[in-house]
């Protein structure tokens, strides 16, 4: 039996904060299940333009909304200690009255390293750091006191008080695509988020067609299932999430095309779809990299599509 569908909106946090808050409240009133923001130190689209810090902004959004679930897609460990992330997550879980979806990722931007004074990590180190960070956060949010001795991160008698609102902890969404990182997701994630294009293709500036992306995602899902089984987890216990918009022909302007897209990906196991809302002033800049909704389409999908899809 296919899992119930969920729908979310991803905001690039590049607009003035009052406008960001208004958009979040608007999405909540429309009935979307979740909203998400990214975590980069700089605006990758146009250097020098605004880019708000993710967890501070998420805390503000938590106090200005009441129902919709909130998350980072994804928190970046390049400049974050995992014990601090656990504390931030605990705080936002309380600020939101238990609406936090804790999105974690390995990070990949060289400028995030250089702008924050850290040496770039080699791929193997990046994945090892990510694995250790996920373990620390998982343990700290589950336990009152945590000690961890890893190769890159060490904590001793770290106290977490009070306990999270959500039991046993806020759900972890791990946004990863590579095989080693997917194994970490298979071990710890409550939800696994992937893209409709690989990170390697995106970093190289490529935008493959949706049909090719679908087949690649199908293979990826099968591989992830194998990882889950090898680790003793039931694959169906982990929700599958897709950040939509990287494939060259990802639909954003036709309700029928969006419905077809959702149906095809749902058939291979995706139950959560997260769409970009791209501000009008950035649409031309995004055009060659990401496809997303404008405000009118955000509203049309909510009014005309979401109720039927959920049935």
Secondary structure as UniProt FT lines:
FT   STRAND          6..11
FT   HELIX           17..30
FT   STRAND          34..37
FT   TURN            47..48
FT   HELIX           54..64
FT   STRAND          69..72
FT   STRAND          75..76
FT   TURN            78..79
FT   HELIX           82..95
FT   TURN            96..97
FT   STRAND          100..105
FT   HELIX           110..115
FT   TURN            116..117
FT   HELIX           123..142
FT   STRAND          145..149
FT   STRAND          154..159
FT   STRAND          171..175
FT   HELIX           179..188
FT   STRAND          191..195
FT   HELIX           199..203
FT   TURN            204..205
FT   HELIX           210..230
FT   TURN            231..232
FT   HELIX           235..237
FT   STRAND          239..244
FT   TURN            248..249
FT   HELIX           255..267
FT   TURN            268..269
FT   STRAND          272..277
FT   HELIX           280..282
FT   HELIX           283..286
FT   TURN            287..289
FT   HELIX           295..300
FT   HELIX           301..305
FT   HELIX           306..310
//
